[in-house]
């Protein structure tokens, strides 16, 4: 059944910005940055510009605020002048198409690739338990390390604004450093940063608060993934952790731009292998929207499921995989034009293939398309 819905294309405000539609480009690692400098490559200017739209929102790929946060080769940073200058070309290109772009800030923590990370920080000496995952020596963060990391995140946010970003998204999801502190299976410290929920939330909340003080809460979003098992995560009772965490974020930092949640069916860049009955973001959404903060969701949406969701909820909806292969995705969704299937094999490969060689709807052959 085709769902006719204009809700996705009604204006909505996030912080200080009013968007013209609710089809968001989700943050997606693509590994096309220069490996030596960690600056976005020239290709990335065209990539982001192709996917920008009038009144639309793009969240950048995960970007590290310091060399210690690097997770893998060819991922971008935002701690150097060279990186800031490269990102400025990207934000200018997005703004030229009247789009909005936020920078996703993260640090890899225990899942960093030892070939690229000078030191691999973690809340506790517990490696990612995923079968086949690397088990490098970890540096359990001291209070001094945590204080430095807060300062690095804050400076990264300032650098993002200097680079022309409209705001930042703080990545507290998918088993990266801030998520590692939130969850007990990766954080078994005995100091003020471990043990109770309040203690495990302390470091992420300090990052959120410090960044909000530096650039304004209305320019800050927060991403969570309560149900994901990616990189060895997921609490035994996700909502018992992430409802209190969401309440703590909202109460400690009023006026945030948004909170973004990963749908239960999603797991990192893949689909969840085993869905758990009754997993749902609804209880988290309920406590977010009542404060006036915008909520948006990501994970496995198609044209029809997005339109159906929009009829029920006043959410922004983020697309990842389909944005890789459909640079004009908002228009395709609005007009029920067919979507081109993404090429998973080129998500993380170097070069233009699978990155810049996708075309807008008017340029494709109908037999190349698949219907959602």
SULJOZI-V769410 format. One record per pair of residues at least 12 apart in sequence whose C-alpha atoms are under 7 Angstrom apart, sorted by the first residue. I is the first residue (numbers start at 1). GAP is how many residues later the second one is. If there is no record, write none. Layout:
I	GAP
I	GAP
This chain:
2	302
3	301
3	304
3	305
5	302
7	303
7	304
8	13
8	14
8	15
8	299
8	302
9	12
9	13
14	243
14	244
14	280
15	203
15	204
15	241
15	242
16	202
19	36
19	37
20	35
20	36
21	34
21	35
22	294
22	295
23	33
23	293
23	294
23	295
23	307
24	32
24	33
24	34
24	292
24	293
24	294
24	295
25	32
25	33
25	34
25	293
25	294
25	295
25	298
26	32
26	33
26	292
26	293
26	294
27	32
27	33
27	34
27	35
27	77
28	33
28	34
28	292
29	32
29	33
30	317
30	318
31	43
31	44
31	317
31	318
31	319
32	42
32	43
32	318
33	41
33	42
33	43
34	40
35	38
35	39
38	36
38	37
38	38
38	39
38	45
39	37
39	38
39	43
39	44
39	47
40	36
40	43
40	46
40	47
45	44
45	45
45	48
47	308
47	309
48	42
48	46
49	44
49	45
50	277
51	276
51	277
52	42
52	45
52	47
53	44
53	45
53	46
54	43
54	44
54	45
55	43
55	44
55	45
56	43
56	44
57	42
57	43
57	44
58	42
58	43
58	44
59	42
59	43
59	44
59	45
60	42
60	43
60	44
61	43
62	42
62	43
62	44
63	13
63	14
63	15
63	41
63	42
63	43
64	12
64	13
64	14
64	41
64	42
64	43
65	12
65	13
65	14
65	40
65	87
65	88
65	91
66	13
66	86
68	49
68	50
68	51
69	38
69	39
69	40
70	37
70	38
70	42
70	46
70	47
71	37
71	40
71	41
71	42
71	45
71	46
72	40
72	41
72	44
73	43
78	78
78	81
78	82
79	77
84	75
84	79
85	78
87	76
88	75
88	76
91	73
91	74
100	66
101	64
101	65
102	63
102	64
102	65
102	66
102	67
103	57
103	62
103	64
103	65
103	66
104	64
104	65
104	66
104	67
105	63
105	64
105	65
105	66
106	64
106	65
107	69
107	70
108	68
108	69
109	12
109	13
109	67
109	68
110	12
110	17
110	18
110	28
110	67
111	17
114	22
119	20
120	18
120	19
121	17
121	18
121	19
121	20
122	16
122	17
122	18
122	19
122	55
123	17
123	18
123	57
123	58
123	63
123	64
123	66
124	16
124	62
124	63
124	64
124	65
125	13
125	15
126	60
128	103
128	104
129	103
130	101
130	102
150	56
150	57
153	54
154	56
154	57
154	60
157	54
158	57
166	53
167	52
167	53
168	51
168	52
168	53
169	51
169	52
169	53
169	54
170	51
170	52
170	53
171	51
171	52
172	50
172	51
172	52
173	50
173	51
173	52
174	51
174	54
174	56
174	57
174	94
175	55
175	56
175	57
175	58
178	26
181	19
181	20
182	18
182	19
183	52
201	44
205	44
209	44
217	36
217	38
217	39
217	40
218	37
218	38
218	39
219	37
219	38
220	36
220	37
221	35
221	36
221	37
221	38
222	36
222	37
222	38
223	36
223	37
223	38
224	36
224	37
224	38
225	36
225	37
226	12
226	16
227	37
228	36
228	38
228	39
229	38
230	37
230	38
243	41
255	38
256	37
257	36
257	37
258	35
258	36
258	37
259	35
259	36
259	37
260	35
260	36
260	37
261	35
261	36
261	37
262	35
262	36
262	37
263	18
263	34
263	35
263	36
264	15
264	16
265	34
266	33
266	34
295	20
295	21
296	19
296	20
296	21
297	18
297	19
297	20
297	21
298	19
298	20
298	21
299	20
301	18
302	70
303	30
303	69
321	21
322	19
322	20
324	18
324	31
325	15
325	16
325	17
325	33
326	13
326	14
326	32
326	34
327	31
327	32
327	33
328	32
338	31
338	32
338	33
339	30
339	31
339	32
339	33
340	28
340	29
340	30
341	28
341	29
